[in-house]
Amino acid sequence: MSGKKARIAVLVSGGGTNLQAILDAGNRGEIPHGEVTLVISDRAGAYALERAAKAGIPAMEINKKACGGQAAFEEKLIAALEENRTDVIVLAGFLSILTENFTGRYARRILNVHPSLIPSFCGEGFYGLKVHEAALSRGVKVTGATVHFVNEIPDGGEIIAQKAVEIEPGDTPEILQRRVMEQAEWIILPQSTEKVCREIVTGV
């Protein structure tokens, strides 16, 4: 694949701020070995689809309910990814759990960003503001974000990168969520995406 770019599909459920961070990093030349070629949302009307449209990237919605179940949902996802000739899958605030049937097919090709320093505040049920609420109620002084490979265990795959973020007096879950995004997620997710793309393209 030398000289080529790895084809990235970004899977989203909501506003797509992490998608935007990847697109912005790409525009700055920080992901030279990869390019976003597809955005898939599992929710209708996700603002991330607007972001994709503005960037001129093909986008689609695949809804689990409309598919009639997990197996059909994953089949449809795989069909879209194969048609796109996807090399790397980035879960950017993607709330659907994926089974081993899906994750096993793309071993070491699926990245996820989680808004804590794994193994703290992770696993089933820990997503979005719930992670930050848990960190604040536990009274930890440092939190952060983790990018990891995805396997069949929620937040259980090998860690690619972590970045710590200080918790400050007066933090609310919303304030902390924003700081973790700005100081950690939006930095290490594009960096990790480039790292995996580079390994695929160069074979190193």
LUMPADREN-141922 format. One record per residue (C-alpha): x, y, z. Coordinates in nm, 2 decimals. Layout:
# LUMPADREN-141922
       xx       yy       zz
        X        Y        Z
...
END
This chain:
# LUMPADREN-141922
       xx       yy       zz
     0.00     0.00     0.00
     0.30     0.23    -0.02
     0.21     0.58    -0.14
    -0.15     0.50    -0.07
    -0.37     0.63     0.21
    -0.56     0.40     0.45
    -0.93     0.44     0.40
    -1.09     0.55     0.73
    -1.46     0.50     0.82
    -1.58     0.70     1.13
    -1.88     0.56     1.32
    -2.08     0.81     1.51
    -2.40     0.85     1.71
    -2.42     1.22     1.80
    -2.27     1.56     1.75
    -1.94     1.43     1.59
    -1.69     1.65     1.78
    -1.43     1.37     1.76
    -1.51     1.33     1.39
    -1.44     1.70     1.35
    -1.11     1.67     1.54
    -1.00     1.40     1.29
    -1.12     1.60     0.99
    -0.94     1.91     1.12
    -0.62     1.71     1.19
    -0.64     1.57     0.84
    -0.68     1.92     0.69
    -0.37     2.03     0.89
    -0.17     1.74     0.73
    -0.15     1.55     1.06
    -0.29     1.22     0.92
    -0.07     1.18     0.61
    -0.13     0.81     0.59
    -0.51     0.81     0.61
    -0.82     0.98     0.48
    -1.18     0.97     0.60
    -1.38     0.82     0.32
    -1.71     0.73     0.50
    -1.92     0.83     0.80
    -2.19     0.61     0.94
    -2.43     0.71     1.21
    -2.65     0.47     1.40
    -2.90     0.75     1.48
    -3.11     0.96     1.25
    -3.04     1.33     1.25
    -2.70     1.30     1.42
    -2.52     1.63     1.37
    -2.21     1.43     1.27
    -2.39     1.36     0.94
    -2.40     1.74     0.87
    -2.03     1.76     0.95
    -1.96     1.49     0.70
    -2.18     1.66     0.43
    -2.00     1.99     0.49
    -1.66     1.81     0.44
    -1.79     1.64     0.12
    -1.76     1.29     0.28
    -2.01     1.02     0.19
    -2.23     0.96     0.49
    -2.51     0.72     0.58
    -2.74     0.61     0.86
    -2.77     0.25     0.96
    -3.03     0.21     1.24
    -3.03    -0.10     1.45
    -3.41    -0.09     1.51
    -3.47    -0.05     1.14
    -3.25    -0.35     1.07
    -3.45    -0.56     1.31
    -3.17    -0.67     1.54
    -2.79    -0.69     1.61
    -2.70    -0.95     1.35
    -2.87    -0.77     1.06
    -2.73    -0.44     1.19
    -2.38    -0.57     1.19
    -2.43    -0.73     0.85
    -2.54    -0.40     0.70
    -2.24    -0.22     0.87
    -2.00    -0.48     0.73
    -2.15    -0.45     0.38
    -2.11    -0.07     0.38
    -1.75    -0.09     0.52
    -1.66    -0.35     0.25
    -1.81    -0.15    -0.03
    -1.61     0.15     0.10
    -1.29    -0.07     0.10
    -1.24     0.04     0.46
    -0.90    -0.01     0.62
    -0.95     0.16     0.96
    -1.27     0.20     1.16
    -1.28     0.48     1.42
    -1.56     0.48     1.68
    -1.62     0.84     1.76
    -1.89     0.86     2.02
    -2.06     0.55     1.87
    -2.30     0.41     2.12
    -2.39     0.08     1.97
    -2.21    -0.22     2.12
    -2.04    -0.45     1.86
    -2.02    -0.82     1.90
    -1.72    -1.05     1.84
    -1.87    -1.14     1.50
    -1.79    -0.78     1.40
    -1.48    -0.69     1.60
    -1.31    -1.02     1.52
    -1.34    -0.94     1.15
    -1.14    -0.62     1.20
    -0.88    -0.71     1.46
    -0.65    -0.42     1.54
    -0.84    -0.21     1.28
    -1.10    -0.06     1.51
    -1.02     0.23     1.74
    -1.23     0.38     2.01
    -1.18     0.68     2.23
    -1.30     0.66     2.59
    -1.32     0.96     2.82
    -1.12     0.82     3.12
    -0.79     0.67     3.19
    -0.87     0.30     3.14
    -0.91     0.08     3.36
    -1.08     0.35     3.56
    -1.45     0.43     3.49
    -1.49     0.21     3.19
    -1.68    -0.09     3.07
    -2.05    -0.14     3.02
    -2.27     0.15     3.12
    -1.98     0.40     3.13
    -2.03     0.65     2.84
    -2.07     1.02     2.79
    -2.14     1.23     3.10
    -2.17     0.91     3.32
    -1.79     0.87     3.30
    -1.73     1.22     3.43
    -2.00     1.20     3.70
    -1.83     0.88     3.82
    -1.48     1.04     3.83
    -1.61     1.34     4.02
    -1.81     1.14     4.27
    -1.50     0.92     4.33
    -1.30     1.23     4.40
    -1.01     1.14     4.17
    -0.76     1.43     4.11
    -0.66     1.32     3.75
    -0.87     1.18     3.47
    -0.82     1.19     3.10
    -0.89     0.99     2.78
    -0.78     0.66     2.63
    -0.77     0.54     2.27
    -0.77     0.16     2.24
    -0.83    -0.11     1.99
    -1.18    -0.25     2.01
    -1.26    -0.62     2.08
    -1.57    -0.79     2.21
    -1.52    -0.66     2.57
    -1.65    -0.30     2.61
    -1.33    -0.09     2.66
    -1.13    -0.41     2.68
    -0.89    -0.39     2.39
    -0.52    -0.30     2.39
    -0.44     0.06     2.48
    -0.29     0.27     2.20
    -0.26     0.61     2.38
    -0.36     0.79     2.70
    -0.35     1.15     2.81
    -0.41     1.28     3.16
    -0.63     1.58     3.24
    -0.63     1.76     3.58
    -0.96     1.78     3.77
    -1.01     2.13     3.90
    -1.21     2.27     4.19
    -1.57     2.35     4.09
    -1.57     2.11     3.80
    -1.92     1.98     3.69
    -1.95     1.68     3.47
    -2.02     1.91     3.17
    -1.71     2.13     3.24
    -1.49     1.82     3.29
    -1.63     1.66     2.97
    -1.54     1.96     2.77
    -1.18     1.98     2.92
    -1.12     1.61     2.86
    -1.23     1.65     2.49
    -1.01     1.96     2.43
    -0.70     1.86     2.62
    -0.71     1.48     2.55
    -0.96     1.33     2.31
    -0.92     1.57     2.02
    -0.54     1.53     2.05
    -0.48     1.16     2.09
    -0.76     1.03     1.87
    -0.62     1.19     1.55
    -0.26     1.09     1.66
    -0.37     0.73     1.72
    -0.56     0.72     1.39
    -0.24     0.83     1.20
    -0.03     0.57     1.39
    -0.26     0.28     1.29
    -0.30     0.41     0.93
     0.08     0.44     0.90
     0.13     0.08     1.02
    -0.12    -0.04     0.77
     0.02     0.16     0.48
     0.39     0.10     0.55
     0.35    -0.25     0.70
     0.58    -0.14     0.99
END
